[in-house]
Amino acid sequence: MAVKKIILDCDPGMDDSMAIVMACKSKQLDVKAITTVNGNYPVDITSANARKVLEMIGRADIPVGKGMAAPIVRKTPKDPFSHGKDGQAENFLPEPVMELNKKHAIDLIIDIVKENPGEIYILSIAPMSNIAMAMVKAPEIKSMIAGIYAISGAFGLNRYAYANATGDSPQSEWNVYVDPEAAKIVYESGVKLVAFGLDVATHFDVNLTASDIEKLKRSTKKEAAFWLQAIRFVNKRGFEAYCTVIDCMAVGYAIDPTLVDTITGHVGIETESKLTLGMTVLDSRHHHTWTQLPVIEIGANADYKRFLQLLMDLVLE
């Protein structure tokens, strides 16, 4: 399997932190940069948290570019879900020593894509503000991006899609809800987009067995201890372990696309209605389809057992 060159655009966040661990420890991925954005927490915190994780796993060689501090046109909404006082499930990792890259995240994305035309996959596990603005600033990069794998949206494919809604409107997902205008730009960009909505990213089958927990407890890896604390943190608040690894689904797909079955559909982003703001509207009608809506791929089913085994193997490696 060929090694994929990726940019990981994130807003750590406990699950973003685990996605960084997963991506940077995989031999199938070449992480060219991590770019950070306002989302789960303000961008200063997400930028620090990304570097904390890289230092924890000994990958301070990967550049971190600090990006957008706010949505393109809106104020930042309040996240209904807390990742703790430190944004990392109260793991309280040491403050980072490594410095931020001198380039803004938008410019880092543009430059890396241009240096590697047709080779860069962007893993979008946060609001799409950085990616959208990179496309606006340098529209020529759109034809150079190999693909975007995003934790994005909710498509009503099963009961998890809306039961686990993470935005602050009844049927929204947080990454789209924070900056729906940015999502609209990316969805309509023509770049191949694979979106893993809450339908597959928040499935209750993404849970660890007692044996898995014991393996993590026996491990001397700092990332294993980090994950255990994150699980304890969400369990205390009445949530399942899937909350700690939502963003890892995009990384898992980048490593092994056979982990997720996808469907193709026309999808629009709601940017106006208060009731449905941030909703990813899938037009799945047999007739009268709005063909003017962009066509994307949507995660429909996942092999959760293999996904968790892959994640466990990389954490314990």
Secondary structure, DSSP 8 states (H G I E B T S, - for coil): ---EEEEEEE--SHHHHHHHHHHHH-TTEEEEEEEE-SSSS-HHHHHHHHHHHHHHTT-TTS-EEE--SS-SSS-----SS---TTSSTT-------S---SS-HHHHHHHHHHHSTTTEEEEE-S-SHHHHHHHHH-GGGGGGEEEEEEE-----SSTHHHHT--SSSTT--HHHHH-HHHHHHHHTS-S-EEEE-HHHHT-TT----HHHHHHHHH---HHHHHHHHHHHHHHHTT--GGGGSTTHHHHHHHH-GGGEEEEEEEEEE--S-TTTTT-EEEE--SSS--TTS-EEEEEEEE-HHHHHHHHHHHHH-
